[in-house]
């Protein structure tokens, strides 16, 4: 048996030693790879500075400096592993793990910083092709400007000045942007020839963005025409729907109908919105007209829905609500009287329901009861009555469960069948029992019977 456990320990030690050896090999390899990566990145940085300038490569330079600092710590740890001072296995394991961690971190930092520059470097190296593409795009967009101006003039005869305001200046703005793009492209070329890469790159990016914005502005004129035609088509549908809604709402405007005043006001507002629409052939703003008509139509829909809901559920009569409030007050009064007269035996359930009923009761004022609040007032009154009734039932259960079996309150002094003090008043036990319970809870029984 001892031999078995000895062999088991040797196997575990050999496995642990193999893991430590592997970790040490990984640490040495990671150091070499990280050191080589720093050297190659330093070379790349010099080329990037020549192409992009100092400002654009600042993050990479700072990252490279941080990596060098931390890799110095990794080299120091590796030196400690090979100096003349003996080390324990745990010390070697901890240092090698830290070396691997530092080297992995260094690789991640350099990957992140160099990747951020990759797109900019590619753009710089392709600058001549990009500038040629900018000039081609400028000429292509310039060729579209005459048609864009004609479109704006044609739209001006169909739509109002307010509607056309967002695209009226588009052709002029696009032309200015195209001129600016060409100028920026020329500046980029001159700055690069003067070995001022940062300014050259800024000018190149500006030219690219100016061309993109010019194209978007030119496209915006055509998009406006399509959107305006779609708005006009939708407006025709909303007009037809609104007129149908007005007809359907007429019966709800009769005197005495629920919410007749609100429906009447909503119908008037929608009719005014319809009357304000420009006639055929008049320049208009279909976007504003559609928004205004939709708002008025939605207001009428809401008023009609409210009126129909009220018609389906009539307003309770004021007398009905007042009767419910009176019934609630009566139920609260009865429950309060019973609980107050039998305090010694009343538990938490009855007291809680009575307290909740008393809390809700002030929310209903039978003297001030607008028509819109009668539903809520009736519901609250019925809830108060229900809580008071439940409080009374719970109190009665507490009283009944507290009475001894049979008429066991006769005689003088002593205690009854369940250890409770006898009242000593003969047949009055059923009445005085709860009083005695209250005295017992109050600690007065000893003084009363002394």
C-alpha positions as CSV (number, residue, x, y, z in Angstrom):
1,X,0.0,0.0,0.0
2,X,2.8,2.4,0.9
3,X,4.4,1.6,-2.5
4,X,1.2,2.6,-4.3
5,X,0.9,6.0,-2.6
6,X,4.6,6.6,-3.2
7,X,4.2,5.9,-6.9
8,X,1.1,8.1,-7.0
9,X,3.1,11.0,-5.5
10,X,5.9,10.6,-8.0
11,X,3.5,10.6,-10.9
12,X,1.9,13.8,-9.6
13,X,5.3,15.5,-9.1
14,X,6.4,14.5,-12.7
15,X,3.1,15.9,-14.1
16,X,3.6,19.2,-12.2
17,X,7.2,19.4,-13.3
18,X,6.1,18.9,-16.9
19,X,3.6,21.8,-16.6
20,X,6.3,24.0,-15.1
21,X,8.7,23.2,-17.9
22,X,6.1,24.0,-20.5
23,X,5.3,27.3,-18.8
24,X,9.0,28.2,-18.8
25,X,9.3,27.4,-22.6
26,X,6.2,29.5,-23.3
27,X,7.7,32.4,-21.2
28,X,11.0,32.3,-23.2
29,X,9.1,32.1,-26.5
30,X,6.8,35.0,-25.6
31,X,9.7,37.2,-24.6
32,X,11.4,36.6,-28.0
33,X,8.2,37.3,-30.0
34,X,7.3,40.4,-28.0
35,X,10.8,41.8,-28.4
36,X,10.8,41.2,-32.1
37,X,7.3,42.7,-32.4
38,X,8.6,45.9,-30.7
39,X,11.5,46.2,-33.1
40,X,9.3,45.7,-36.2
41,X,6.6,48.1,-34.9
42,X,9.3,50.7,-34.3
43,X,10.3,50.4,-37.9
44,X,6.6,50.7,-39.0
45,X,6.2,53.7,-36.8
46,X,9.0,55.6,-38.6
47,X,7.4,54.9,-42.0
48,X,4.0,55.9,-40.6
49,X,5.4,59.2,-39.3
50,X,6.8,59.9,-42.8
51,X,3.5,59.2,-44.4
52,X,1.0,60.6,-41.8
53,X,3.0,62.9,-39.5
54,X,3.6,63.0,-35.8
55,X,0.0,63.9,-34.7
56,X,-1.6,60.9,-36.5
57,X,0.9,58.5,-35.1
58,X,0.9,59.8,-31.5
59,X,-1.2,56.9,-30.1
60,X,1.1,54.3,-31.7
61,X,4.2,56.0,-30.3
62,X,2.7,56.2,-26.8
63,X,1.6,52.5,-26.9
64,X,5.1,51.5,-28.1
65,X,6.7,53.3,-25.1
66,X,4.3,51.7,-22.7
67,X,5.0,48.2,-24.1
68,X,8.8,48.8,-23.8
69,X,8.4,49.7,-20.2
70,X,6.4,46.6,-19.3
71,X,8.6,44.3,-21.4
72,X,11.5,45.6,-19.3
73,X,9.8,44.1,-16.3
74,X,9.4,40.8,-18.1
75,X,13.1,40.7,-18.9
76,X,13.9,41.4,-15.3
77,X,11.7,38.5,-14.1
78,X,13.4,36.2,-16.6
79,X,16.8,37.3,-15.3
80,X,15.8,36.5,-11.7
81,X,14.9,33.0,-12.9
82,X,18.5,32.5,-14.1
83,X,20.6,34.3,-11.5
84,X,22.8,32.6,-8.9
85,X,20.1,32.7,-6.1
86,X,18.2,29.4,-5.9
87,X,14.4,29.7,-6.5
88,X,11.5,27.6,-5.3
89,X,9.3,25.9,-7.9
90,X,6.4,28.3,-6.9
91,X,8.6,31.4,-7.4
92,X,9.6,30.2,-10.9
93,X,6.0,29.3,-11.7
94,X,4.7,32.8,-10.6
95,X,7.4,34.7,-12.6
96,X,6.9,32.7,-15.8
97,X,3.2,33.2,-15.6
98,X,3.7,37.0,-15.2
99,X,6.1,37.0,-18.2
100,X,3.5,35.4,-20.4
101,X,0.9,37.8,-19.2
102,X,3.0,40.9,-19.9
103,X,4.0,39.7,-23.4
104,X,0.4,38.9,-24.3
105,X,-0.6,42.3,-23.2
106,X,2.2,43.9,-25.3
107,X,1.0,42.1,-28.4
108,X,-2.6,43.2,-27.9
109,X,-1.6,46.8,-27.4
110,X,0.5,46.9,-30.6
111,X,-2.2,45.1,-32.6
112,X,-4.8,47.6,-31.5
113,X,-2.6,50.7,-32.2
114,X,-1.3,49.5,-35.6
115,X,-4.7,48.4,-36.8
116,X,-6.1,51.9,-36.1
117,X,-3.5,53.3,-38.5
118,X,-3.8,50.7,-41.2
119,X,-6.7,52.4,-43.0
120,X,-5.0,55.8,-42.9
121,X,-1.8,54.4,-44.3
122,X,-3.6,52.7,-47.1
123,X,-5.4,55.9,-48.0
124,X,-2.1,57.8,-48.0
125,X,-0.4,55.2,-50.2
126,X,-3.4,55.4,-52.6
127,X,-3.6,59.2,-52.5
128,X,-2.9,59.7,-56.2
129,X,-5.7,57.2,-57.1
130,X,-8.1,58.8,-54.5
131,X,-7.5,62.3,-55.9
132,X,-8.1,61.1,-59.4
133,X,-11.4,59.5,-58.2
134,X,-12.4,62.8,-56.5
135,X,-11.9,64.8,-59.7
136,X,-13.9,62.2,-61.7
137,X,-16.7,62.3,-59.2
138,X,-16.7,66.1,-59.3
139,X,-17.2,66.1,-63.1
140,X,-19.9,63.5,-62.9
141,X,-21.9,65.5,-60.3
142,X,-21.4,68.7,-62.1
143,X,-23.1,67.2,-65.1
144,X,-26.2,66.5,-63.0
145,X,-26.5,70.1,-61.7
146,X,-28.4,71.5,-64.7
147,X,-31.1,68.8,-64.4
148,X,-31.2,69.4,-60.6
149,X,-31.9,73.1,-61.1
150,X,-34.6,72.4,-63.6
151,X,-36.2,70.0,-61.1
152,X,-36.2,72.7,-58.4
153,X,-37.8,75.2,-60.8
154,X,-40.5,72.7,-61.8
155,X,-41.2,71.9,-58.1
156,X,-41.5,75.6,-57.3
157,X,-44.7,75.8,-59.5
158,X,-46.3,72.9,-57.6
159,X,-45.3,73.4,-54.0
160,X,-45.2,76.4,-51.7
161,X,-42.1,78.2,-50.8
162,X,-42.3,76.8,-47.2
163,X,-42.4,73.2,-48.6
164,X,-39.6,73.8,-51.1
165,X,-37.4,75.6,-48.6
166,X,-35.3,72.5,-47.7
167,X,-34.2,71.8,-51.3
168,X,-34.4,75.2,-53.0
169,X,-30.8,76.0,-52.4
170,X,-29.5,72.5,-53.0
171,X,-28.0,73.1,-56.5
172,X,-26.0,76.1,-55.4
173,X,-24.8,74.4,-52.2
174,X,-23.7,71.3,-54.2
175,X,-21.8,73.5,-56.7
176,X,-20.0,75.2,-53.9
177,X,-19.1,71.9,-52.3
178,X,-17.7,70.5,-55.6
179,X,-15.5,73.6,-56.1
180,X,-14.3,73.2,-52.6
181,X,-13.5,69.5,-53.2
182,X,-11.3,70.3,-56.1
183,X,-9.6,73.0,-54.2
184,X,-8.9,70.6,-51.3
185,X,-7.6,67.9,-53.6
186,X,-5.1,70.4,-55.1
187,X,-4.0,71.5,-51.6
188,X,-3.5,67.9,-50.7
189,X,-1.2,67.4,-53.7
190,X,0.8,70.5,-52.9
191,X,1.2,69.7,-49.2
192,X,2.4,66.2,-50.0
193,X,5.0,67.5,-52.5
194,X,6.2,69.9,-49.7
195,X,6.6,66.9,-47.4
196,X,3.8,68.1,-45.0
197,X,1.9,64.8,-44.7
198,X,-0.4,65.8,-41.9
199,X,-1.8,68.8,-43.8
200,X,-2.0,66.7,-47.0
201,X,-4.0,64.0,-45.3
202,X,-6.5,66.5,-43.7
203,X,-7.0,68.1,-47.1
204,X,-7.5,64.7,-48.8
205,X,-10.1,63.7,-46.2
206,X,-11.9,67.1,-46.6
207,X,-12.1,66.7,-50.3
208,X,-13.5,63.2,-50.0
209,X,-16.2,64.4,-47.5
210,X,-17.1,67.4,-49.7
211,X,-17.8,65.2,-52.7
212,X,-19.9,62.8,-50.6
213,X,-22.0,65.7,-49.2
214,X,-22.5,67.2,-52.7
215,X,-23.8,63.9,-54.0
216,X,-26.2,63.6,-51.1
217,X,-27.5,67.1,-51.6
218,X,-28.1,66.5,-55.3
219,X,-29.9,63.3,-54.6
220,X,-32.0,65.1,-52.0
221,X,-33.8,67.1,-54.7
222,X,-35.0,63.9,-56.4
223,X,-35.9,62.3,-53.0
224,X,-38.0,65.4,-52.1
225,X,-40.1,65.1,-55.3
226,X,-40.8,61.4,-54.5
227,X,-41.6,62.1,-50.9
228,X,-43.9,65.0,-51.9
229,X,-45.8,62.8,-54.4
230,X,-46.2,60.1,-51.7
231,X,-47.4,62.7,-49.2
232,X,-50.0,64.0,-51.7
233,X,-51.3,60.5,-52.3
234,X,-51.6,59.8,-48.5
235,X,-53.2,63.2,-48.0
236,X,-56.0,62.3,-50.5
237,X,-56.7,59.1,-48.5
238,X,-56.7,61.0,-45.2
239,X,-59.2,63.5,-46.6
240,X,-61.6,60.8,-47.7
241,X,-61.2,59.1,-44.3
242,X,-61.8,62.4,-42.4
243,X,-65.0,63.1,-44.3
244,X,-66.3,59.6,-43.5
245,X,-65.4,60.1,-39.8
246,X,-67.3,63.4,-39.7
247,X,-70.4,61.7,-41.0
248,X,-70.1,58.9,-38.5
249,X,-69.6,61.3,-35.7
250,X,-72.8,63.3,-36.4
251,X,-75.1,61.1,-34.2
252,X,-72.8,61.6,-31.3
253,X,-73.2,65.4,-31.4
254,X,-76.8,65.3,-30.4
255,X,-77.8,67.1,-27.1
256,X,-77.7,64.7,-24.2
257,X,-75.3,62.3,-25.9
258,X,-72.2,61.3,-23.8
259,X,-69.3,63.7,-24.4
260,X,-71.3,65.5,-27.2
261,X,-69.4,68.8,-26.6
262,X,-66.0,67.1,-27.1
263,X,-67.2,65.4,-30.3
264,X,-68.6,68.6,-31.6
265,X,-65.4,70.5,-31.0
266,X,-63.3,67.8,-32.6
267,X,-65.6,67.7,-35.7
268,X,-65.3,71.5,-36.0
269,X,-61.5,71.3,-35.8
270,X,-61.4,68.7,-38.5
271,X,-63.7,70.6,-40.7
272,X,-61.5,73.7,-40.3
273,X,-58.5,71.7,-41.2
274,X,-60.2,70.4,-44.4
275,X,-61.4,73.9,-45.3
276,X,-57.8,75.2,-44.9
277,X,-56.4,72.9,-47.5
278,X,-55.3,74.7,-50.7
279,X,-57.5,74.2,-53.8
280,X,-56.4,72.4,-56.9
281,X,-53.5,74.0,-58.8
282,X,-52.5,76.1,-55.8
283,X,-48.9,75.6,-54.6
284,X,-49.1,73.8,-51.3
285,X,-47.0,72.1,-48.6
286,X,-48.2,68.5,-48.6
287,X,-46.1,67.6,-45.6
288,X,-47.6,70.3,-43.4
289,X,-51.1,69.8,-44.7
290,X,-50.8,66.0,-44.0
291,X,-49.5,66.5,-40.5
292,X,-52.2,69.1,-39.6
293,X,-55.0,66.9,-41.0
294,X,-53.7,63.8,-39.3
295,X,-53.7,65.5,-35.9
296,X,-57.3,66.8,-36.3
297,X,-58.4,63.3,-37.5
298,X,-56.7,61.6,-34.6
299,X,-58.4,64.0,-32.1
300,X,-61.8,63.2,-33.6
301,X,-61.1,59.5,-33.4
302,X,-60.2,59.8,-29.7
303,X,-63.3,61.9,-28.9
304,X,-65.6,59.4,-30.8
305,X,-64.0,56.4,-29.0
306,X,-64.5,58.1,-25.7
307,X,-68.2,58.9,-26.4
308,X,-68.9,55.4,-27.7
309,X,-67.3,53.8,-24.6
310,X,-69.4,56.0,-22.4
311,X,-72.5,55.2,-24.4
312,X,-71.8,51.5,-23.9
313,X,-71.4,52.0,-20.2
314,X,-73.8,54.8,-19.1
315,X,-72.9,57.2,-16.3
316,X,-74.2,56.1,-13.0
317,X,-77.0,58.3,-11.6
318,X,-76.0,60.7,-8.9
319,X,-78.6,59.2,-6.6
320,X,-77.2,55.7,-7.2
321,X,-73.7,56.8,-6.2
322,X,-75.0,58.6,-3.1
323,X,-76.9,55.5,-2.1
324,X,-73.7,53.5,-2.4
325,X,-71.8,56.0,-0.3
326,X,-74.5,55.9,2.4
327,X,-74.4,52.1,2.4
328,X,-70.6,52.2,2.7
329,X,-70.8,54.7,5.6
330,X,-73.3,52.4,7.4
331,X,-71.2,49.3,6.9
332,X,-68.1,51.2,8.3
333,X,-70.1,52.5,11.3
334,X,-71.4,49.0,12.2
335,X,-67.9,47.4,11.8
336,X,-66.3,50.1,13.8
337,X,-68.9,49.8,16.6
338,X,-68.5,46.0,16.9
339,X,-64.7,46.2,16.8
340,X,-64.6,49.0,19.4
341,X,-67.0,47.1,21.7
342,X,-64.9,43.9,21.6
343,X,-61.4,45.2,21.3
344,X,-59.9,42.4,23.5
345,X,-60.8,39.7,21.1
346,X,-60.5,41.3,17.7
347,X,-57.5,40.2,15.6
348,X,-55.4,41.8,12.9
349,X,-57.5,40.9,9.9
350,X,-60.7,42.7,11.0
351,X,-58.7,45.7,12.2
352,X,-56.8,45.9,8.8
353,X,-59.9,45.8,6.7
354,X,-61.6,48.4,8.7
355,X,-58.5,50.7,8.5
356,X,-58.4,50.2,4.7
357,X,-62.1,51.1,4.4
358,X,-61.6,54.2,6.5
359,X,-58.6,55.2,4.4
360,X,-60.5,54.9,1.1
361,X,-63.7,56.6,2.3
362,X,-62.4,60.2,2.1
363,X,-61.7,59.8,-1.7
364,X,-65.5,60.0,-2.3
365,X,-67.3,63.3,-1.7
366,X,-71.0,62.9,-2.3
367,X,-71.4,66.7,-2.5
368,X,-68.8,67.2,-5.2
369,X,-69.2,64.5,-7.8
370,X,-68.6,65.5,-11.5
371,X,-70.1,63.2,-14.1
372,X,-66.6,62.0,-15.2
373,X,-65.8,60.8,-11.7
374,X,-69.0,58.9,-10.9
375,X,-67.7,55.6,-12.1
376,X,-64.7,55.8,-9.9
377,X,-66.7,57.1,-7.0
378,X,-69.2,54.3,-7.3
379,X,-66.4,51.7,-7.4
380,X,-64.7,53.2,-4.4
381,X,-67.9,53.3,-2.4
382,X,-68.6,49.6,-3.2
383,X,-65.0,48.8,-2.2
384,X,-65.4,50.6,1.1
385,X,-68.6,48.7,1.8
386,X,-67.0,45.4,0.9
387,X,-64.0,46.0,3.2
388,X,-66.2,47.1,6.1
389,X,-68.4,43.9,5.6
390,X,-65.3,41.7,5.6
391,X,-64.0,43.5,8.7
392,X,-67.4,42.8,10.4
393,X,-67.3,39.1,9.4
394,X,-63.7,38.7,10.6
395,X,-64.6,40.4,13.9
396,X,-67.5,38.1,14.4
397,X,-65.4,35.1,13.8
398,X,-62.9,36.3,16.3
399,X,-65.6,36.9,18.9
400,X,-67.2,33.5,18.2
401,X,-64.0,31.6,18.4
402,X,-63.2,33.3,21.7
403,X,-66.3,32.2,23.6
404,X,-66.3,29.1,25.8
405,X,-68.5,26.2,24.8
406,X,-71.9,26.7,26.2
407,X,-72.9,29.3,28.8
408,X,-69.8,29.0,30.9
409,X,-69.7,32.6,32.2
410,X,-71.9,32.0,35.4
411,X,-70.7,32.1,39.0
412,X,-68.3,34.3,40.8
413,X,-64.6,34.4,40.5
414,X,-62.4,31.7,39.2
415,X,-61.7,30.9,35.6
416,X,-63.8,29.4,32.8
417,X,-63.4,26.3,30.7
418,X,-60.4,27.6,28.7
419,X,-58.4,29.3,31.4
420,X,-60.2,32.6,31.0
421,X,-61.4,34.5,34.1
422,X,-65.1,34.1,34.9
423,X,-67.1,37.3,34.8
424,X,-68.8,36.6,38.1
425,X,-72.0,38.2,36.7
426,X,-74.1,35.1,36.0
427,X,-75.9,35.1,32.6
428,X,-74.2,38.2,31.4
429,X,-71.1,36.4,30.3
430,X,-71.8,36.6,26.6
431,X,-71.9,40.3,26.8
432,X,-69.1,40.9,29.3
433,X,-66.7,38.3,28.0
434,X,-65.1,40.5,25.5
435,X,-64.9,43.3,28.1
436,X,-63.0,40.9,30.3
437,X,-60.8,40.1,27.4
438,X,-60.0,43.7,27.1
439,X,-59.3,44.0,30.8
440,X,-57.0,41.0,30.6
441,X,-55.1,42.5,27.7
442,X,-54.8,45.8,29.6
443,X,-53.4,44.1,32.7
444,X,-56.3,45.2,34.9
445,X,-57.8,41.8,35.9
446,X,-55.6,41.4,38.9
447,X,-56.6,44.8,40.3
448,X,-60.3,44.3,39.6
449,X,-60.6,41.0,41.4
450,X,-58.4,41.9,44.4
